[in-house]
């Protein structure tokens, strides 16, 4: 770490649905990272009613370590609404920085400190698979094509230059999330990632990319579906309407 954030400043928001095979290890590695790097942080798990006992495991972990919290939702509503709920909770708790990441170890917990460090000079930090130094491990050709095509499509339609617009490993400064109209963010699937970055850019915030290694999950099932891809194809062009808004927010 290059400096120290205020106490309780860094919150890591992790949405879950049937992640019982991953969540205890993930929360443990994140709190160990906080200790190692001097991050005074919290882990907020936002669970959408997982039937596999994910919430119970988080509750047990929280009883052992108060830096771990559970935000329990009653049903699966999509990654976008889960993140919005988590962002609101973290902001209300006084977060200065909010990191979002997947629960399945596709995002390396050890990279959280790198995103936090990068936020000293940026408003939004994207963990990027597609800048020099970034890479993807253990994806088949179809998944690689869908992911790259999604970013290329979004860049072309929205006129952006950032390379990884569909990734879900990010760090936001508090003021970014406070200024955006979170109630207006309607995306439920992975187009949520594109929309949040686009809104931040339209609002004039500095968005930077740092390279990460993305690794395909080893435990559990992917949440990617055809419906998520179709939602992105339809919603990305609609995002251009935000240009008419006052700050993109």
Backbone bond lengths (Angstrom), bond angles and torsions (degrees), N, CA, C in turn:
res aa  C-N    CA-C-N  psi(-1)  N-CA   C-N-CA  omega(-1)  CA-C   N-CA-C  phi
1 X - - - 1.467 - - 1.523 109.70 -
2 X 1.339 116.35 143.88 1.443 119.97 -178.65 1.519 112.62 -94.88
3 X 1.296 117.68 -9.62 1.457 121.88 -179.02 1.521 106.87 -165.73
4 X 1.331 116.25 -173.79 1.459 119.84 -179.03 1.516 109.32 -124.29
5 X 1.340 116.28 128.97 1.449 121.20 175.91 1.523 109.24 -83.30
6 X 1.335 117.53 160.14 1.465 120.18 179.13 1.529 110.87 -59.32
7 X 1.313 117.12 156.64 1.469 120.42 179.87 1.519 112.44 -53.38
8 X 1.319 115.18 134.88 1.447 120.55 178.21 1.507 114.75 70.18
9 X 1.339 117.23 16.38 1.454 120.27 -170.27 1.517 113.95 -77.38
10 X 1.316 118.12 -29.65 1.462 120.88 -172.94 1.525 110.02 -104.08
11 X 1.325 115.19 117.80 1.458 121.65 177.23 1.519 109.02 -114.95
12 X 1.315 116.84 132.26 1.459 122.00 176.09 1.523 107.52 -106.55
13 X 1.324 116.51 116.86 1.462 122.42 -177.67 1.525 108.69 -100.27
14 X 1.328 115.60 124.50 1.465 121.84 -175.44 1.533 109.01 -127.14
15 X 1.336 118.93 108.57 1.465 120.11 175.68 1.528 110.37 -78.82
16 X 1.324 116.72 143.00 1.465 119.88 -178.68 1.517 111.76 -136.52
17 X 1.314 113.46 147.49 1.460 122.42 166.35 1.523 106.18 -151.49
18 X 1.324 115.73 112.18 1.471 122.41 -176.73 1.529 112.18 57.06
19 X 1.324 115.42 58.32 1.464 121.32 178.40 1.529 111.28 -118.52
20 X 1.335 116.47 32.44 1.464 119.97 -179.43 1.526 112.10 -60.60
21 X 1.314 117.21 -29.17 1.463 120.41 -179.34 1.506 114.40 -76.39
22 X 1.349 116.97 -9.71 1.466 120.32 -175.62 1.524 114.78 -122.31
23 X 1.338 117.57 -28.81 1.459 119.55 -161.06 1.527 113.99 -68.76
24 X 1.334 119.06 -37.08 1.464 119.04 179.78 1.522 111.27 -65.09
25 X 1.318 115.64 -43.42 1.466 119.01 178.57 1.519 110.60 -63.78
26 X 1.344 117.24 -41.42 1.460 119.82 -177.96 1.517 111.90 -64.54
27 X 1.327 117.48 -49.11 1.467 118.70 -179.29 1.519 110.97 -63.14
28 X 1.334 116.96 -35.24 1.456 119.93 177.37 1.517 112.25 -65.37
29 X 1.321 116.81 -41.55 1.462 119.44 180.00 1.527 111.30 -69.46
30 X 1.332 117.15 -34.66 1.459 119.09 178.95 1.519 111.68 -68.54
31 X 1.313 118.14 -43.81 1.463 119.06 178.88 1.528 110.98 -67.46
32 X 1.327 117.93 -33.35 1.460 120.38 174.77 1.527 110.20 -64.68
33 X 1.327 116.51 -37.62 1.465 120.67 176.45 1.521 110.66 -63.57
34 X 1.337 116.79 -43.22 1.461 119.44 177.38 1.531 110.64 -55.32
35 X 1.332 116.10 -45.39 1.458 120.66 -179.50 1.526 111.51 -64.33
36 X 1.316 115.75 -44.06 1.461 120.08 -175.42 1.518 112.57 -67.86
37 X 1.374 116.36 -41.98 1.460 120.32 -173.42 1.524 112.97 -98.03
38 X 1.322 117.73 4.56 1.453 119.93 179.08 1.516 113.73 69.75
39 X 1.326 116.79 30.13 1.461 121.47 177.27 1.520 108.45 -91.36
40 X 1.313 116.62 121.63 1.461 120.26 174.97 1.525 106.65 -86.94
41 X 1.312 116.48 90.14 1.459 119.77 -169.01 1.508 114.00 -129.39
42 X 1.327 114.35 176.25 1.458 123.95 178.48 1.520 108.66 -136.07
43 X 1.319 115.61 151.54 1.459 122.24 171.96 1.519 107.92 -112.39
44 X 1.322 116.62 122.27 1.460 121.56 177.55 1.521 108.55 -112.02
45 X 1.314 116.28 112.70 1.463 121.56 176.97 1.523 108.14 -94.40
46 X 1.328 116.17 122.78 1.465 121.90 179.02 1.521 107.10 -105.58
47 X 1.320 116.25 104.10 1.464 120.37 -174.91 1.520 111.34 -104.12
48 X 1.328 115.64 129.86 1.462 121.58 -177.68 1.526 111.90 -95.52
49 X 1.312 115.97 55.54 1.459 120.16 174.98 1.514 114.23 67.74
50 X 1.313 118.13 40.50 1.466 121.45 -179.14 1.522 110.93 -57.76
51 X 1.331 117.95 129.65 1.464 119.86 177.76 1.524 113.87 -80.87
52 X 1.338 117.86 -3.76 1.473 120.12 -175.20 1.523 113.78 -93.78
53 X 1.345 117.52 5.65 1.461 119.73 178.40 1.509 115.41 90.43
54 X 1.328 117.57 12.82 1.464 120.36 178.93 1.525 111.22 -54.54
55 X 1.325 117.16 -47.80 1.464 121.11 -176.47 1.522 111.64 -60.86
56 X 1.316 117.95 -39.99 1.461 120.64 -179.82 1.519 111.08 -63.92
57 X 1.322 116.90 -38.17 1.463 120.11 178.14 1.523 111.05 -66.18
58 X 1.324 117.06 -39.64 1.465 120.18 177.91 1.524 110.47 -66.18
59 X 1.319 116.75 -41.24 1.461 120.77 178.38 1.524 110.71 -59.47
60 X 1.321 117.00 -41.69 1.465 120.78 178.53 1.531 110.88 -65.97
61 X 1.323 117.08 -41.15 1.467 120.38 177.78 1.519 111.13 -64.61
62 X 1.346 116.51 -39.25 1.461 120.89 179.59 1.519 111.96 -64.95
63 X 1.325 116.89 -31.59 1.462 120.63 177.70 1.524 110.94 -66.59
64 X 1.311 116.63 -28.56 1.471 121.29 179.29 1.521 112.55 -88.12
65 X 1.337 116.93 -27.93 1.465 120.87 -176.11 1.522 108.60 -141.29
66 X 1.327 118.19 109.80 1.467 120.92 -175.78 1.523 113.78 -67.39
67 X 1.322 117.77 -7.84 1.469 119.66 176.76 1.532 111.62 -77.10
68 X 1.320 117.22 -7.64 1.457 122.55 178.51 1.525 108.45 -103.46
69 X 1.329 116.74 130.81 1.464 121.10 178.97 1.529 110.12 -131.39
70 X 1.316 115.08 153.71 1.460 122.16 175.98 1.520 109.40 -116.14
71 X 1.326 116.16 129.75 1.458 122.12 169.24 1.524 105.61 -111.06
72 X 1.321 116.29 105.47 1.462 121.84 -173.80 1.524 110.56 -92.39
73 X 1.325 115.64 125.76 1.452 122.47 174.45 1.529 108.10 -112.17
74 X 1.309 116.38 157.12 1.467 118.64 -168.82 1.516 114.06 -87.20
75 X 1.330 117.71 -20.12 1.456 118.95 -177.15 1.519 110.99 -152.74
76 X 1.321 115.18 161.53 1.454 121.49 -179.36 1.525 109.66 -76.07
77 X 1.337 115.92 116.69 1.460 121.20 -177.02 1.522 113.11 -120.48
78 X 1.326 117.32 -0.20 1.451 119.92 -179.77 1.510 111.95 109.16
79 X 1.321 114.50 158.96 1.460 120.00 -174.48 1.522 112.15 -68.89
80 X 1.342 117.39 -33.39 1.459 119.67 -179.48 1.514 112.82 -62.06
81 X 1.334 118.69 -57.02 1.466 119.53 178.03 1.526 113.20 -58.64
82 X 1.332 117.90 -34.04 1.463 119.96 178.30 1.518 110.70 -64.27
83 X 1.320 116.61 -44.93 1.465 119.37 178.68 1.530 111.49 -64.87
84 X 1.323 117.30 -42.72 1.464 119.61 179.77 1.523 110.31 -58.80
85 X 1.328 117.29 -43.67 1.465 120.82 177.72 1.519 110.61 -61.62
86 X 1.322 116.31 -41.71 1.458 119.97 179.12 1.516 112.48 -66.62
87 X 1.330 116.74 -41.56 1.462 119.95 177.91 1.524 110.75 -60.08
88 X 1.317 116.56 -44.94 1.473 119.69 -178.90 1.531 110.67 -61.92
89 X 1.319 116.53 -42.38 1.465 120.39 179.32 1.520 110.65 -61.77
90 X 1.329 117.04 -46.00 1.459 120.83 -178.25 1.522 111.63 -66.18
91 X 1.317 117.26 -41.05 1.462 120.23 178.02 1.523 110.82 -62.54
92 X 1.329 116.65 -42.69 1.465 120.28 179.06 1.522 111.58 -63.57
93 X 1.333 116.03 -27.73 1.467 120.82 179.63 1.519 112.57 -85.07
94 X 1.342 117.63 -1.47 1.451 120.87 175.23 1.511 116.30 96.38
95 X 1.315 118.17 17.83 1.463 120.91 -179.00 1.524 111.15 -60.36
96 X 1.326 116.33 139.15 1.459 121.88 171.33 1.519 110.82 -96.64
97 X 1.320 115.88 -31.65 1.466 122.51 176.73 1.525 108.27 -130.67
98 X 1.326 115.80 140.24 1.460 120.52 176.62 1.517 108.43 -126.72
99 X 1.316 115.18 120.79 1.463 122.20 175.97 1.520 108.02 -100.74
100 X 1.320 117.36 136.45 1.454 121.17 173.44 1.525 108.77 -115.41
101 X 1.328 115.92 140.11 1.465 119.45 -179.57 1.521 110.13 -157.38
102 X 1.338 115.34 162.50 1.459 121.31 177.61 1.525 110.48 -79.28
103 X 1.329 114.71 160.67 1.462 120.94 -177.80 1.523 113.42 -91.58
104 X 1.319 117.65 -5.56 1.462 120.84 -166.65 1.528 114.88 -100.57
105 X 1.338 117.00 12.18 1.459 123.16 -179.53 1.521 113.46 69.55
106 X 1.328 117.55 14.25 1.457 118.95 168.07 1.528 109.34 -67.98
107 X 1.324 116.63 -27.35 1.458 122.87 171.92 1.526 108.10 -103.92
108 X 1.298 116.75 127.79 1.459 122.11 -176.67 1.531 109.97 -76.49
109 X 1.332 118.69 119.29 1.468 119.81 179.37 1.523 113.38 -55.60
110 X 1.316 116.91 -27.81 1.463 119.60 179.86 1.523 112.54 -65.83
111 X 1.336 117.55 -17.45 1.457 120.77 179.55 1.527 113.19 -83.77
112 X 1.330 117.82 -7.91 1.465 119.72 179.49 1.524 110.44 -58.28
113 X 1.320 117.41 -43.30 1.458 120.52 178.82 1.515 113.03 -60.67
114 X 1.326 117.46 -34.23 1.465 121.45 178.59 1.528 110.43 -68.06
115 X 1.335 116.70 -40.65 1.463 119.27 177.32 1.522 110.57 -65.27
116 X 1.321 116.71 -41.39 1.464 120.50 179.26 1.523 110.80 -62.66
117 X 1.329 117.05 -44.78 1.460 120.32 178.09 1.524 111.32 -59.91
118 X 1.331 116.83 -42.58 1.463 120.72 -178.40 1.518 111.77 -64.83
119 X 1.336 117.33 -24.99 1.466 121.24 -178.64 1.520 112.58 -72.36
120 X 1.343 118.16 -8.67 1.459 119.58 174.04 1.525 110.80 -66.98
121 X 1.338 116.92 -25.73 1.458 121.04 -176.45 1.519 112.22 -118.83
122 X 1.320 117.91 11.71 1.467 121.07 -178.38 1.513 109.45 -148.70
123 X 1.328 115.55 162.61 1.457 121.32 178.18 1.524 111.90 -92.62
124 X 1.331 115.89 -35.19 1.461 122.58 176.59 1.520 107.52 -134.06
125 X 1.322 116.36 132.91 1.463 121.52 178.43 1.524 108.16 -116.65
126 X 1.322 115.91 126.95 1.459 121.60 177.29 1.519 109.56 -103.92
127 X 1.324 117.29 125.34 1.453 120.15 169.50 1.513 107.54 -77.44
128 X 1.327 117.17 112.27 1.458 121.21 -166.76 1.523 112.82 -110.77
129 X 1.325 114.08 132.04 1.459 121.69 175.45 1.509 112.17 -83.62
130 X 1.338 117.23 -16.28 1.452 120.44 -165.54 1.522 114.84 -119.91
131 X 1.328 117.22 15.80 1.459 120.76 168.01 1.522 107.78 -100.30
132 X 1.335 118.42 162.80 1.470 119.73 178.78 1.523 111.71 -52.28
133 X 1.317 115.96 129.26 1.456 121.62 -177.20 1.509 113.37 98.37
134 X 1.324 117.65 -18.72 1.462 121.64 177.42 1.520 110.50 -86.59
135 X 1.338 115.65 154.34 1.460 118.60 179.47 1.519 110.51 -161.41
136 X 1.331 115.46 167.45 1.456 123.85 178.03 1.516 108.32 -124.95
137 X 1.328 116.64 132.53 1.461 121.55 179.99 1.526 110.71 -114.13
138 X 1.317 116.05 138.50 1.468 124.37 168.78 1.526 114.37 69.98
139 X 1.313 118.00 22.65 1.454 120.81 171.04 1.509 109.52 -93.58
140 X 1.345 116.40 145.25 1.456 118.60 173.30 1.527 109.80 -79.35
141 X 1.320 115.26 173.42 1.463 120.04 -174.55 1.524 112.15 -62.14
142 X 1.347 117.40 -36.51 1.459 120.27 -178.90 1.520 111.67 -65.49
143 X 1.327 117.59 -44.93 1.464 120.43 179.03 1.524 111.27 -63.02
144 X 1.323 116.40 -40.44 1.468 119.67 177.76 1.526 110.27 -61.62
145 X 1.336 115.75 -43.36 1.459 119.80 -179.13 1.521 111.29 -64.08
146 X 1.339 117.14 -45.61 1.464 120.31 -179.62 1.524 111.17 -60.90
147 X 1.325 116.57 -44.42 1.460 120.56 -177.61 1.532 111.61 -65.85
148 X 1.303 116.25 -49.26 1.470 119.05 -179.25 1.523 111.27 -65.55
149 X 1.334 115.41 -40.76 1.460 118.74 -179.77 1.524 110.90 -63.88
150 X 1.338 117.23 -36.51 1.454 120.37 178.36 1.512 112.38 -61.39
151 X 1.326 117.06 -43.37 1.462 120.55 178.97 1.523 111.24 -69.45
152 X 1.332 116.69 -41.87 1.461 119.82 178.60 1.527 110.62 -61.83
153 X 1.324 115.90 -43.63 1.466 121.33 178.85 1.521 110.82 -60.51
154 X 1.320 117.21 -47.25 1.463 120.61 -178.80 1.525 111.05 -64.67
155 X 1.330 117.21 -40.97 1.473 119.72 178.52 1.520 110.45 -61.50
156 X 1.324 116.42 -44.30 1.462 120.18 -177.04 1.530 111.47 -66.68
157 X 1.325 116.73 -44.67 1.467 121.01 -176.15 1.518 111.33 -70.70
158 X 1.330 116.80 -39.64 1.467 121.10 -173.78 1.518 113.67 -98.02
159 X 1.326 117.22 -5.63 1.462 120.25 177.90 1.518 113.72 70.85
160 X 1.328 116.67 38.25 1.457 121.59 -177.82 1.527 111.03 -104.35
161 X 1.332 115.70 163.27 1.455 120.45 -179.93 1.527 113.32 -114.90
162 X 1.317 118.15 -11.49 1.455 120.40 -179.05 1.522 109.77 -66.56
163 X 1.324 116.00 143.17 1.466 120.51 -169.04 1.521 113.96 -83.69
164 X 1.323 117.68 -34.83 1.472 120.41 -174.62 1.520 109.62 -119.40
165 X 1.318 115.55 89.61 1.463 120.78 -176.80 1.519 112.68 -92.83
166 X 1.323 118.38 -12.09 1.458 120.77 -177.01 1.526 112.80 -102.57
167 X 1.323 117.85 -2.70 1.455 120.77 -178.72 1.519 112.38 -70.63
168 X 1.342 115.84 153.87 1.457 120.88 -176.73 1.511 115.39 -112.99
169 X 1.343 117.87 14.75 1.459 122.17 179.87 1.518 107.24 -107.30
170 X 1.352 117.02 103.37 1.453 121.50 -171.45 1.518 111.00 -142.64
171 X 1.319 114.54 161.88 1.464 121.25 172.74 1.523 108.61 -132.91
172 X 1.329 116.10 127.55 1.463 122.72 179.72 1.525 109.88 -113.48
173 X 1.304 116.46 137.88 1.458 119.56 165.10 1.527 109.04 -72.67
174 X 1.310 114.14 150.82 1.466 120.28 -177.34 1.528 112.21 -53.62
175 X 1.334 116.76 -45.19 1.452 120.05 -173.68 1.527 112.67 -64.56
176 X 1.322 117.00 -25.76 1.463 119.58 177.42 1.529 109.84 -65.34
177 X 1.315 116.07 -52.48 1.465 119.76 -177.71 1.525 111.98 -67.58
178 X 1.326 116.75 -31.67 1.466 119.47 178.11 1.524 111.38 -67.86
179 X 1.320 117.42 -32.82 1.463 120.33 -174.65 1.520 113.15 -85.38
180 X 1.332 117.20 -23.33 1.460 119.51 179.47 1.527 110.17 -80.69
181 X 1.309 115.70 147.64 1.461 120.11 179.18 1.523 108.22 -83.71
182 X 1.297 115.85 88.65 1.457 120.07 -175.42 1.522 111.90 -63.02
183 X 1.332 117.26 -27.39 1.459 119.98 177.97 1.524 111.92 -64.57
184 X 1.340 116.39 -23.15 1.460 120.54 -177.66 1.522 112.92 -88.74
185 X 1.329 117.59 -7.27 1.464 120.91 -179.63 1.519 107.50 -81.66
186 X 1.324 115.96 105.76 1.464 120.37 -170.52 1.521 113.32 -101.82
187 X 1.318 118.33 -9.52 1.460 120.35 -175.38 1.524 110.68 -65.06
188 X 1.329 115.79 133.64 1.457 120.64 178.95 1.519 111.90 -98.24
189 X 1.341 117.65 -34.72 1.454 121.87 -176.93 1.514 112.44 -95.54
190 X 1.326 115.84 -152.09 1.454 120.01 -172.41 1.521 113.76 -74.92
191 X 1.341 118.25 -9.18 1.457 119.17 171.54 1.527 110.34 -64.69
192 X 1.326 116.29 -17.67 1.467 120.55 173.40 1.525 110.82 -53.23
193 X 1.330 116.91 -39.30 1.465 120.64 -178.94 1.526 110.50 -63.10
194 X 1.320 116.26 -42.66 1.462 120.46 179.04 1.521 110.04 -65.27
195 X 1.322 116.19 -45.34 1.466 120.47 -175.68 1.522 112.32 -62.58
196 X 1.314 117.63 -43.30 1.465 119.52 -178.61 1.529 111.29 -64.59
197 X 1.318 117.26 -42.39 1.463 120.09 178.57 1.524 110.60 -65.68
198 X 1.316 116.79 -42.06 1.463 120.78 -179.09 1.526 110.87 -63.98
199 X 1.324 116.75 -43.55 1.461 119.72 178.52 1.530 111.04 -61.68
200 X 1.322 116.53 -40.85 1.464 119.54 179.26 1.525 111.46 -64.56
201 X 1.327 116.87 -41.00 1.463 120.31 178.94 1.521 111.19 -65.47
202 X 1.338 117.32 -43.66 1.459 120.04 178.49 1.519 111.96 -62.73
203 X 1.316 116.24 -30.31 1.463 120.44 179.32 1.522 112.35 -78.82
204 X 1.331 117.29 -2.28 1.453 120.99 176.03 1.507 115.26 90.71
205 X 1.314 118.22 11.21 1.451 120.62 -179.65 1.525 111.24 -80.46
206 X 1.317 115.61 151.40 1.454 120.89 178.87 1.523 109.61 -84.13
207 X 1.314 115.98 119.41 1.461 122.57 -179.21 1.521 108.34 -114.82
208 X 1.325 116.91 122.81 1.461 121.34 -179.61 1.525 109.93 -120.86
209 X 1.323 115.85 157.54 1.455 122.44 176.96 1.521 110.09 -115.11
210 X 1.328 116.26 137.17 1.455 120.76 171.56 1.530 107.87 -123.38
211 X 1.311 117.85 145.75 1.471 119.52 -175.29 1.521 112.49 -71.94
212 X 1.334 114.76 140.33 1.463 121.45 173.15 1.521 108.90 -134.57
213 X 1.315 115.66 162.29 1.458 122.05 169.32 1.522 108.08 -102.01
214 X 1.316 115.75 120.77 1.461 122.66 178.31 1.523 107.51 -99.29
215 X 1.328 116.50 128.28 1.456 121.03 -177.35 1.519 110.25 -120.10
216 X 1.311 117.64 130.18 1.462 120.97 178.91 1.520 110.48 -58.69
217 X 1.325 116.24 140.62 1.459 121.65 -177.95 1.524 110.82 -57.00
218 X 1.340 114.85 147.34 1.451 121.88 176.70 1.521 112.24 -103.17
219 X 1.339 117.50 -23.71 1.458 122.88 -178.04 1.520 108.97 -125.88
220 X 1.333 116.82 135.26 1.449 121.15 178.44 1.518 111.90 89.65
221 X 1.349 114.98 -175.49 1.451 121.30 -174.79 1.517 111.15 -115.79
222 X 1.336 115.48 144.81 1.456 121.47 177.08 1.521 110.53 -62.75
223 X 1.343 116.15 145.44 1.458 121.28 177.98 1.535 112.11 -93.71
224 X 1.330 117.59 0.76 1.457 121.14 179.99 1.520 110.49 -70.59
225 X 1.327 116.78 130.50 1.460 122.55 178.80 1.521 109.72 -134.91
226 X 1.325 115.59 166.45 1.447 119.80 175.35 1.511 112.57 -61.91
227 X 1.339 116.84 -33.99 1.449 120.38 178.40 1.518 112.91 -62.87
228 X 1.324 116.66 -35.72 1.457 120.74 177.83 1.520 110.55 -65.44
229 X 1.331 116.55 -41.91 1.461 120.63 178.57 1.527 110.24 -64.27
230 X 1.337 117.41 -42.45 1.465 120.66 -179.96 1.523 111.40 -65.45
231 X 1.338 116.17 -37.79 1.467 119.00 177.80 1.519 110.49 -60.61
232 X 1.317 117.13 -42.71 1.461 120.74 179.91 1.518 111.30 -63.38
233 X 1.325 116.61 -42.62 1.468 120.16 -178.74 1.523 111.55 -60.93
234 X 1.333 116.60 -35.50 1.460 121.13 -177.73 1.527 111.56 -83.16
235 X 1.336 116.96 -41.91 1.460 120.05 -170.69 1.519 113.59 -81.02
236 X 1.325 118.61 -30.11 1.467 119.36 -177.38 1.528 111.80 -57.84
237 X 1.339 120.56 -48.06 1.470 118.27 177.53 1.522 113.34 -60.34
238 X 1.320 117.22 -32.26 1.464 120.15 179.79 1.525 112.10 -66.73
239 X 1.327 116.28 -24.57 1.458 119.13 -179.39 1.525 112.05 -64.83
240 X 1.322 117.37 -20.90 1.463 119.34 179.27 1.515 111.92 -62.16
241 X 1.331 116.79 -21.54 1.464 119.82 177.65 1.519 112.02 -63.63
242 X 1.341 115.88 -23.47 1.459 119.03 -179.24 1.522 112.03 -63.85
243 X 1.322 117.11 -22.43 1.463 120.05 179.46 1.526 111.50 -60.93
244 X 1.309 116.62 -24.72 1.463 120.29 -179.85 1.520 112.11 -78.66
245 X 1.366 115.84 -13.96 1.453 120.51 -178.51 1.514 112.09 -73.74
246 X 1.290 115.75 170.52 1.459 120.92 -175.23 1.510 112.34 -71.80
247 X 1.342 119.91 -42.10 1.466 120.98 179.55 1.518 111.19 -134.91
248 X 1.315 117.40 14.57 1.453 119.31 -174.89 1.504 112.37 73.83
249 X 1.309 116.32 3.51 1.456 119.39 -176.13 1.503 110.14 -107.80
